[in-house]
Amino acid sequence: MPSRTPRTLMIALATLSAVSLLSAGPAVAAREPRTAAAAAATWDTDRAAAAYAANPAAVTASGSENSGTTPDLAFDGNGSTRWSSQFADDAWIRVDLGSTLRIDRVVLDWEAAYGKKYVLEVSKNGTDWTPFYTETAGTGGSVTAHTYPQEVTGRYIRMRGVERATPYGYSLYSFKVYGGEPAPASTTRTNLALNHPAYSNLYQHAGNSPAFATDGGWPTNLKDDATRWSSDWNADRWISVDLGASSTINSVDLYWEAAYAVDYQLQVSDDNKTWRTVYQPTPAEVAARRADVKSPADAVGRHDTVTLPQPVTGRYVRMLGKERRSFYNPAPYTAQFGYSLYEFQVWGTGGSASAAYPALPGEQTGTYQTTFFDDFTGAALDRSKWRVVRTGTEMGPVNGESQAYVDSTNNISTQNGSLLLKAKYCKGCTQAGGGTYDFSSGRIDTNTKFDFTYGRVSARMKLPVGDGFWPAFWLLGSNVDDPSVSWPASGETDIMENIGYADWTSTALHGPGYSADGNIGARQTYPAGGRADQWHTYAVEWTPTAMRFSVDGALVQETTRNKLESTRGQWVFDHNQYVILNLALGGAYPAGWNQVTTPYWGLPQSSVDKVAAGGVQAEIDWVRVEQKK
């Protein structure tokens, strides 16, 4: 078993406090802060705190409000002292880490005078700066900016102010930086994965990205909530590490949290495409792991030391999950969660510290051209463009909604150049998917007709008003029906949702770590007394770097990939989506606002009466998709 020698800087490099030790968990033997004055210091809080005091040049700033708010006070580990800048929007503070490190996150603890707009930047020489987190609508408090999946390596970290939230300066109680030195090439046996780029197909949220499985930290009891990778709830999940160069590998250590793999494969690759399986637990070992079923409160993790029968060569190493552990939930019932791995160590020789995350996609070039358009002037729905979605066939019941979607001209029709989606009421009249429904309605989409990646998507619509009426114009990832993906890993883009209120609609993004009630969304109130039952144009501009939502041309929500992945979870909007139009009745979203439970969830009797009277419909004038060519 490899010894736990001090091989990582999994600490709050610039915090200089006991907080730093907590980030790694009690089992970590960590290096000291790598400033010039601290190069020989052992890691304990007294020596570390003194290190920066002996080297005040490690922390600099554009200025300070007074002598009691100097920049070093943001790095002293004392939550009641602070740096406060001069009263200027362009003020900045920076720290010299002493050597080039891979940074996995930065935490800013703001005082009341916080930054509304600011940028976090990294530099290798203190002169040339690269931004890795941009805030345009800060609200203060404690902000954690994760760097995954960006390549953020450097010696210097800077917070550069752009706009203050108050007339005072920028004021930080603490400025914490976490990361460590990537393992260099080695001719002696070492952990080649330490602080190297790690990847996974899907992860739970920003705080559980694969980067945390190579940061050198795990708790002794394999139970505490230390840094870790955690997948979403699916058996078909993997995590891999780039060693930087071809390596000779003889063993692997996996420090699992309680949600470990019952069965898995270790694989190696030379090109990150073709994988060779080099280890899998025996059937007897799998059976023993499968039998270890406990409640989540009683379960602990495990440490797998895998010594390969003979050394293997490769640059990339992967753990491919095959079966998840089961937990009593409660006994005798069981449940399964995702895989959860504190640390992924690869032992051998070779490697290279030059391993780096690839550059993320930039903005597209070209000009927008229409690639899909329908103005519904035909006598009926154009089925070369649209698929009619039926409950029990193309989809099942969702969200506790009361309607069944059916393929009927009573519910889906064109009239006077508009598409009409109509809700109908008839007690017990609609049979769909083995259920009986009192309401029918219409839902159409472009799946299998027009699936696309990136573009400007818009529609002109007039909506019904009444509690629980839930029309929507949205996009859904085309891989949603793949059981190895499903929702929310597929991604969902809600361009417009209305739940019956006359004065507002909403927009939202759903993905792993930001779905359902935890979505990234916004509400929009119509200006100048506008109403939902008037014509309005709803749109989203979807690019490789951002989602920008608008109503009648006015921007109402902008979510960048940078901020989403830094603070919430994985950006899953890099593959095909398709357009959906539907009119739902009741369900979780309306009920969450109107608190109605009878006669239907989220749908009061007054709204039932409107449907029964035949006057509830969503009208769509046109739908357009433009893409850059």
C-alpha positions in Angstrom: 0.0 0.0 0.0 1.4 3.4 -0.9 2.4 5.5 2.0 0.7 8.9 2.6 3.7 11.1 2.3 3.3 14.9 1.9 2.7 15.0 -1.9 0.0 17.6 -2.3 -0.9 21.2 -1.6 -4.6 20.5 -1.1 -5.0 23.5 1.2 -6.4 27.0 1.1 -3.1 28.3 -0.1 -3.7 31.9 0.7 -5.9 31.4 3.8 -3.1 30.6 6.2 -5.5 29.1 8.8 -6.9 25.9 10.2 -9.6 26.3 7.5 -7.0 25.1 5.1 -6.5 21.8 6.8 -10.3 21.1 6.8 -10.5 21.2 3.1 -8.4 18.2 2.7 -9.8 16.1 5.5 -7.8 14.8 8.4 -6.0 12.1 6.5 -4.0 14.4 4.3 -0.4 15.2 4.8 -0.1 18.5 3.0 2.8 20.7 1.9 3.3 24.1 3.3 2.2 27.2 1.4 4.7 27.6 -1.4 5.9 31.2 -0.9 9.6 31.9 -0.8 9.5 32.5 2.9 7.6 29.3 3.5 9.4 26.9 1.3 11.0 25.0 4.2 8.1 25.3 6.6 6.2 22.3 7.8 2.4 22.4 7.5 0.9 23.6 10.8 -1.2 26.6 11.4 1.3 28.6 13.4 4.2 28.1 10.9 1.9 28.8 8.0 0.4 32.0 9.5 3.9 33.2 10.2 5.1 32.5 6.7 3.1 35.3 5.1 3.8 37.6 7.9 7.5 37.1 7.1 6.8 37.8 3.4 4.2 40.6 3.1 5.0 41.1 -0.6 3.1 37.8 -1.2 -0.1 39.8 -1.1 -0.4 43.2 -2.9 -3.3 45.4 -3.9 -4.0 48.6 -5.8 -4.6 50.3 -2.5 -6.3 50.3 0.9 -9.0 52.3 2.5 -6.8 52.9 5.6 -3.9 51.3 7.5 -6.4 49.0 9.3 -7.7 47.3 6.1 -4.4 46.3 4.3 -4.5 43.5 1.8 -2.7 40.9 4.0 -5.7 40.9 6.3 -7.7 39.1 3.6 -5.2 36.2 4.0 -4.7 36.1 7.8 -7.3 33.4 8.6 -9.2 35.8 10.8 -12.8 36.2 9.7 -13.2 39.5 11.4 -10.3 41.3 9.8 -10.5 42.5 6.2 -9.0 44.2 3.2 -10.9 47.2 2.0 -9.8 48.9 -1.2 -9.6 52.6 -2.1 -13.0 53.9 -3.4 -12.5 53.0 -7.0 -14.2 50.5 -9.4 -10.9 49.3 -10.9 -9.3 48.3 -7.5 -7.6 44.9 -7.3 -5.9 42.4 -4.9 -3.5 39.6 -5.7 -1.5 36.9 -4.1 1.8 35.3 -5.1 1.5 31.5 -4.5 5.3 31.0 -4.8 5.2 28.5 -7.6 3.0 27.4 -10.4 0.0 25.4 -9.2 -3.2 24.0 -10.6 -6.1 25.8 -8.9 -9.3 24.0 -8.3 -11.3 26.8 -6.6 -11.3 30.2 -5.1 -13.5 31.4 -2.2 -14.3 35.0 -1.6 -15.9 36.1 1.7 -17.3 39.5 1.1 -18.0 42.2 3.6 -21.0 44.5 3.0 -19.0 46.5 0.4 -18.9 43.7 -2.2 -18.2 43.6 -5.9 -21.2 43.7 -8.2 -18.9 43.0 -11.2 -15.4 41.6 -10.9 -13.0 39.1 -12.5 -10.8 36.4 -11.0 -7.6 36.0 -13.0 -4.5 33.8 -13.0 -1.0 34.5 -14.2 2.3 32.7 -14.4 4.5 35.8 -14.4 2.4 38.4 -12.7 2.1 40.4 -15.9 0.0 38.5 -18.3 -3.4 37.6 -16.9 -6.1 35.1 -17.9 -9.6 35.4 -16.6 -11.2 32.2 -15.2 -14.3 33.6 -13.4 -16.4 36.6 -14.4 -19.2 38.0 -12.2 -21.6 40.5 -13.6 -24.4 40.4 -11.0 -22.7 39.8 -7.6 -24.7 39.8 -4.4 -21.9 39.5 -1.9 -21.8 36.8 0.8 -19.5 33.9 0.3 -18.7 33.0 -3.3 -17.0 29.8 -4.4 -15.7 29.8 -7.9 -14.7 26.3 -9.1 -12.4 26.1 -12.0 -13.3 22.8 -13.6 -13.2 22.2 -16.6 -10.9 25.1 -17.3 -7.1 24.9 -17.2 -6.2 27.3 -14.4 -2.6 27.0 -13.5 -0.3 29.8 -12.4 1.7 31.4 -9.6 -0.5 34.5 -9.1 -4.2 34.9 -8.5 -6.0 38.3 -8.7 -9.4 39.7 -8.0 -9.9 42.6 -10.3 -12.8 44.8 -9.6 -15.0 46.1 -12.4 -17.9 47.7 -10.6 -18.6 48.2 -6.9 -22.0 47.5 -5.4 -21.7 50.4 -2.9 -20.0 53.8 -2.9 -17.2 52.3 -0.8 -14.4 50.1 -2.0 -14.2 46.4 -2.3 -14.0 44.7 1.1 -13.0 41.1 1.6 -12.9 39.2 4.9 -11.0 36.4 3.2 -9.6 35.3 -0.1 -9.0 31.6 -0.2 -7.2 29.7 -3.0 -7.2 25.9 -3.2 -5.0 23.7 -5.4 -1.7 22.0 -5.7 1.4 21.1 -7.8 0.8 18.6 -10.6 2.9 15.5 -10.2 5.9 15.9 -12.5 7.5 13.2 -14.7 9.2 10.6 -12.5 11.6 7.8 -12.8 10.7 6.4 -9.4 7.4 5.1 -8.3 5.0 7.9 -7.5 1.3 8.9 -7.7 1.3 10.2 -11.2 -2.3 11.4 -11.0 -1.8 14.0 -8.2 -3.3 17.3 -9.2 -3.6 16.2 -12.8 -6.6 16.8 -15.1 -9.5 14.5 -14.4 -12.7 14.0 -16.4 -16.0 12.2 -16.1 -19.0 11.8 -18.4 -21.3 13.4 -15.8 -21.0 14.7 -12.2 -23.4 15.7 -9.6 -22.7 19.4 -9.2 -19.8 21.9 -9.2 -18.6 20.9 -5.8 -18.2 17.3 -6.8 -16.4 17.6 -10.1 -13.8 15.0 -11.1 -11.0 17.5 -10.3 -11.6 16.7 -6.6 -10.6 13.1 -7.1 -7.0 13.9 -7.8 -6.4 16.7 -5.3 -4.8 14.6 -2.7 -7.5 14.7 0.0 -9.5 12.0 1.7 -10.8 11.5 5.3 -9.4 8.7 7.4 -12.8 7.4 8.2 -13.9 7.4 4.6 -17.2 8.9 5.6 -16.7 12.6 6.3 -17.7 15.1 3.7 -14.3 15.9 2.2 -13.6 16.9 -1.4 -14.7 14.1 -3.8 -16.0 13.3 -7.2 -19.7 12.2 -7.2 -21.5 11.1 -10.3 -25.2 11.5 -11.0 -27.5 8.5 -10.2 -26.6 6.2 -13.1 -24.5 3.0 -13.3 -22.9 3.9 -16.6 -20.5 6.5 -15.2 -16.7 6.8 -15.4 -13.9 9.0 -14.2 -10.5 9.3 -15.9 -7.2 11.0 -15.3 -4.6 12.3 -17.8 -1.0 11.5 -16.6 0.5 13.8 -19.2 2.6 11.3 -21.0 2.9 7.5 -21.5 3.5 5.9 -18.2 4.3 2.5 -16.7 1.5 1.8 -14.2 1.7 -1.0 -11.6 -1.1 -0.1 -9.1 -4.1 2.0 -8.5 -5.6 3.2 -5.2 -9.3 4.2 -5.0 -10.5 5.9 -1.8 -14.3 5.5 -2.0 -16.9 7.3 -0.1 -19.9 5.1 1.1 -21.4 5.2 -2.5 -18.7 3.0 -4.0 -18.8 0.8 -7.1 -19.8 -2.9 -6.5 -18.4 -3.7 -9.8 -16.1 -1.7 -12.0 -13.3 -1.9 -14.6 -9.9 -0.2 -14.6 -8.9 0.8 -18.1 -5.9 2.4 -19.7 -5.6 4.3 -23.0 -2.9 5.9 -25.2 -5.2 8.3 -27.0 -8.2 8.8 -24.7 -10.3 6.9 -27.2 -9.4 3.3 -27.3 -9.5 1.7 -23.8 -8.0 -1.6 -22.6 -9.4 -3.2 -19.4 -6.6 -4.2 -17.0 -8.6 -5.0 -13.9 -12.1 -6.0 -12.7 -13.1 -7.5 -9.4 -13.7 -11.3 -9.4 -17.3 -12.5 -9.2 -16.7 -13.5 -5.5 -15.4 -10.0 -4.7 -18.4 -8.5 -6.5 -20.8 -10.7 -4.5 -19.2 -9.7 -1.2 -19.4 -6.0 -2.1 -23.0 -6.4 -3.3 -24.0 -8.0 0.1 -22.6 -5.0 2.1 -25.9 -3.2 2.3 -26.4 -0.6 5.1 -28.4 2.5 5.7 -26.8 5.7 4.4 -26.2 6.8 8.0 -24.3 3.6 8.9 -22.4 3.0 5.6 -18.8 3.9 5.2 -16.5 3.9 2.2 -13.7 1.5 1.3 -10.1 1.7 0.1 -9.3 -0.5 -2.9 -5.6 -1.0 -3.6 -5.4 -2.7 -7.0 -2.0 -4.2 -7.7 -1.9 -5.2 -11.4 -0.6 -8.7 -12.3 2.0 -7.0 -14.4 2.7 -3.4 -15.2 0.8 -1.7 -18.1 1.5 1.3 -20.2 -0.7 4.2 -21.1 -1.3 7.9 -20.7 -4.9 7.8 -19.5 -6.4 5.7 -16.7 -10.1 5.3 -16.2 -12.5 3.8 -13.6 -15.6 2.6 -15.4 -18.5 1.9 -13.1 -20.6 -1.2 -13.8 -22.8 -1.5 -10.7 -23.6 0.9 -7.8 -23.8 0.0 -4.2 -27.3 -0.4 -2.6 -28.4 1.2 0.6 -31.3 0.4 2.9 -33.8 3.2 2.4 -35.3 2.1 4.8 -34.9 -1.7 5.3 -36.0 -3.9 3.6 -36.3 -1.4 0.7 -33.1 -0.3 -1.0 -31.9 2.6 -3.1 -28.9 3.4 -5.2 -27.0 6.7 -5.6 -24.2 7.8 -7.9 -20.5 6.8 -7.5 -18.5 8.8 -5.0 -14.7 8.8 -5.0 -12.6 10.8 -2.6 -9.3 10.1 -4.4 -8.0 8.3 -7.5 -4.3 7.5 -7.3 -2.2 6.0 -10.1 1.2 4.6 -9.1 4.1 4.1 -11.5 6.7 5.9 -13.5 6.6 8.3 -16.4 4.0 11.0 -16.6 4.4 14.7 -17.1 3.2 17.9 -15.3 2.4 19.4 -18.7 -1.0 17.6 -18.8 -3.7 20.3 -19.2 -7.4 20.6 -19.7 -8.3 21.5 -23.3 -9.5 25.0 -24.2 -13.2 25.4 -24.0 -15.2 26.3 -27.1 -15.4 30.0 -28.0 -18.1 32.0 -29.8 -19.1 30.9 -33.3 -18.3 32.9 -36.4 -20.7 33.6 -39.2 -24.0 35.3 -39.6 -27.5 34.0 -38.5 -29.6 32.4 -41.2 -33.0 30.8 -40.8 -32.8 27.0 -40.7 -36.3 26.3 -39.4 -39.5 28.3 -39.7 -43.2 27.7 -39.5 -45.9 30.3 -39.6 -48.8 27.8 -39.5 -50.5 29.1 -42.6 -51.4 25.6 -43.8 -54.8 24.0 -43.3 -53.3 21.7 -40.6 -50.1 21.1 -38.7 -47.2 20.4 -41.0 -46.1 17.0 -39.9 -42.9 17.2 -41.9 -41.8 19.7 -39.3 -43.6 18.6 -36.2 -44.1 15.4 -34.2 -47.3 15.1 -32.2 -46.5 13.9 -28.7 -49.0 11.5 -27.0 -49.2 10.5 -23.4 -48.5 6.8 -23.1 -46.7 6.6 -26.5 -44.0 9.2 -26.9 -44.0 10.1 -23.2 -45.5 9.2 -19.8 -47.2 11.4 -17.3 -45.0 14.1 -15.8 -44.9 16.7 -13.0 -48.3 15.7 -11.6 -50.1 17.4 -14.5 -53.8 16.6 -15.0 -54.0 16.4 -18.8 -53.3 13.7 -21.3 -51.6 14.8 -24.5 -53.5 13.4 -27.5 -53.3 13.6 -31.3 -56.6 15.3 -32.2 -57.7 18.3 -34.1 -59.8 19.2 -31.1 -56.5 19.9 -29.3 -54.0 20.8 -32.1 -55.1 22.8 -35.1 -54.2 25.8 -37.3 -56.5 28.7 -37.8 -56.0 32.1 -39.4 -52.2 31.7 -39.6 -51.8 30.5 -36.0 -51.2 27.2 -34.2 -53.8 26.6 -31.5 -53.1 24.3 -28.6 -56.4 23.7 -26.8 -57.3 22.2 -23.5 -60.5 20.2 -23.2 -62.5 18.8 -20.3 -64.6 15.7 -20.2 -64.8 13.7 -16.9 -63.2 10.3 -17.4 -63.3 10.5 -21.2 -59.7 10.2 -22.1 -57.8 6.9 -21.9 -54.0 7.2 -22.4 -51.1 5.1 -21.3 -53.2 2.9 -19.1 -54.7 5.9 -17.2 -57.9 7.8 -17.3 -57.9 11.6 -17.6 -60.5 14.3 -17.3 -58.5 16.7 -19.5 -56.8 16.5 -22.9 -54.4 18.9 -24.5 -51.8 19.3 -27.2 -48.0 19.0 -27.3 -45.8 19.0 -30.4 -42.0 19.0 -30.9 -39.4 18.8 -33.7 -37.6 15.7 -32.4 -36.5 13.5 -35.3 -37.7 16.3 -37.6 -35.3 19.1 -36.7 -32.7 18.6 -33.9 -29.9 21.2 -33.7 -27.0 22.6 -31.8 -26.7 26.3 -31.1 -28.9 29.0 -32.6 -31.4 31.8 -32.0 -34.8 30.3 -31.2 -37.9 32.5 -31.1 -41.7 32.4 -31.2 -44.6 34.9 -31.1 -47.2 33.7 -28.7 -50.5 34.6 -26.9 -51.1 32.7 -23.7 -54.2 31.9 -21.6 -54.6 33.5 -18.2 -55.9 31.5 -15.2 -54.5 29.7 -12.3 -52.8 26.5 -13.3 -52.7 27.0 -17.1 -49.2 26.0 -18.0 -48.2 26.8 -21.6 -44.5 26.4 -22.4 -42.0 27.0 -25.2 -38.8 25.1 -24.6 -35.9 23.0 -25.8 -34.9 19.5 -24.6 -31.7 17.5 -25.1 -32.2 15.0 -27.9 -30.5 12.3 -25.8 -33.1 12.5 -23.1 -34.5 9.1 -24.0 -31.1 7.4 -23.7 -31.3 5.5 -20.4 -27.6 6.1 -19.8 -28.3 9.9 -20.0 -31.9 10.8 -19.2 -33.1 14.0 -17.6 -31.7 16.4 -16.3 -28.3 15.3 -17.8 -29.9 15.8 -21.2 -30.3 19.5 -20.5 -33.5 21.5 -20.7 -33.9 25.1 -21.9 -37.2 26.8 -20.9 -37.5 29.8 -23.2 -41.0 30.7 -21.8 -43.2 29.2 -19.1 -46.3 30.7 -17.8 -48.5 29.2 -15.0 -51.6 31.4 -15.5 -50.5 34.7 -14.1 -51.2 37.6 -16.4 -48.2 39.8 -15.6 -45.2 37.4 -15.7 -43.5 34.5 -17.4 -40.3 32.7 -16.5 -37.1 31.3 -18.1 -34.9 28.5 -16.8 -32.0 26.1 -17.4 -32.1 22.5 -16.0 -29.1 20.2 -15.8 -27.1 18.1 -13.3 -26.8 20.2 -10.1 -29.4 22.7 -11.2 -32.8 21.0 -12.0 -36.4 21.2 -10.9 -36.8 23.8 -8.1 -33.1 24.3 -8.1 -33.0 25.5 -11.7 -31.1 28.5 -13.0 -34.0 30.8 -13.8 -35.6 34.2 -13.7 -39.1 35.7 -13.7 -40.0 38.5 -16.1 -42.7 41.0 -15.6 -44.2 42.7 -18.6 -43.4 46.4 -18.8 -46.0 49.1 -19.0 -48.9 46.9 -18.0 -48.4 44.3 -20.6 -50.2 40.9 -20.2 -49.5 37.3 -21.1 -52.8 37.1 -23.2 -51.3 39.7 -25.6 -48.9 38.9 -28.4 -45.2 38.8 -27.3 -42.1 37.3 -28.8 -40.1 35.0 -26.6 -36.5 34.0 -27.6 -33.2 32.5 -26.5 -29.8 32.9 -28.1 -27.9 29.6 -27.4 -24.2 29.8 -28.1 -21.2 27.6 -27.0 -20.6 30.1 -24.2 -24.0 31.4 -23.0 -27.8 31.3 -23.0 -29.4 34.7 -23.5 -33.2 34.9 -23.0 -35.3 37.8 -24.2 -39.0 39.0 -24.2 -39.9 41.3 -27.1 -36.2 41.9 -27.7 -35.3 42.9 -24.1 -32.7 40.7 -22.4 -34.3 39.0 -19.3 -31.7 36.4 -18.4 -28.2 35.7 -19.3 -26.3 32.6 -18.0 -22.8 32.1 -19.2 -21.1 28.7 -19.3 -18.3 30.1 -17.2 -20.6 31.1 -14.3 -22.8 28.0 -14.5 -19.9 25.6 -14.3 -18.0 27.6 -11.8 -20.9 27.8 -9.3 -23.6 25.2 -10.1 -22.7 22.2 -12.3 -21.9 20.7 -15.7 -22.8 22.6 -18.9 -24.8 20.1 -20.9 -25.8 22.4 -23.7 -23.2 21.3 -26.2 -25.3 18.8 -28.1 -28.6 18.6 -30.1 -31.8 19.9 -28.6 -35.3 20.1 -30.1 -38.2 22.6 -29.9 -41.3 21.8 -27.8 -44.6 23.7 -27.6 -47.3 22.4 -25.1 -50.2 23.4 -22.9 -50.3 21.6 -19.6 -52.8 21.9 -16.8 -51.9 22.0 -13.1 -48.9 20.1 -11.7 -45.9 20.9 -9.6 -44.9 24.3 -10.9 -48.4 25.9 -10.7 -49.1 24.3 -7.4 -45.9 25.6 -6.0 -47.2 29.1 -6.6 -51.0 28.9 -6.2 -51.0 26.2 -3.4 -54.1 24.7 -4.9 -54.7 21.0 -4.1 -58.4 20.5 -5.2 -60.1 19.6 -7.4 -56.8 19.1 -9.1 -53.2 19.7 -8.0 -52.4 23.3 -9.0 -55.7 23.7 -10.9 -58.6 25.4 -9.0 -62.3 25.0 -9.9 -62.4 28.4 -11.5 -59.8 27.2 -14.0 -61.6 23.9 -14.6 -64.7 25.8 -15.4 -62.8 27.9 -18.0 -61.6 24.7 -19.7 -65.0 23.2 -19.6 -66.4 26.3 -21.3 -64.0 25.8 -24.1 -62.0 29.0 -23.9 -58.5 27.9 -22.9 -55.9 27.8 -25.6 -52.3 28.9 -26.4 -51.8 30.6 -29.8 -48.6 30.6 -31.7 -48.1 32.9 -34.6 -44.7 31.6 -35.7 -41.6 29.7 -34.6 -38.1 30.4 -36.0 -34.7 28.9 -35.5 -31.6 30.8 -36.9 -28.1 29.4 -36.9 -24.8 30.9 -37.8 -23.4 29.8 -41.2 
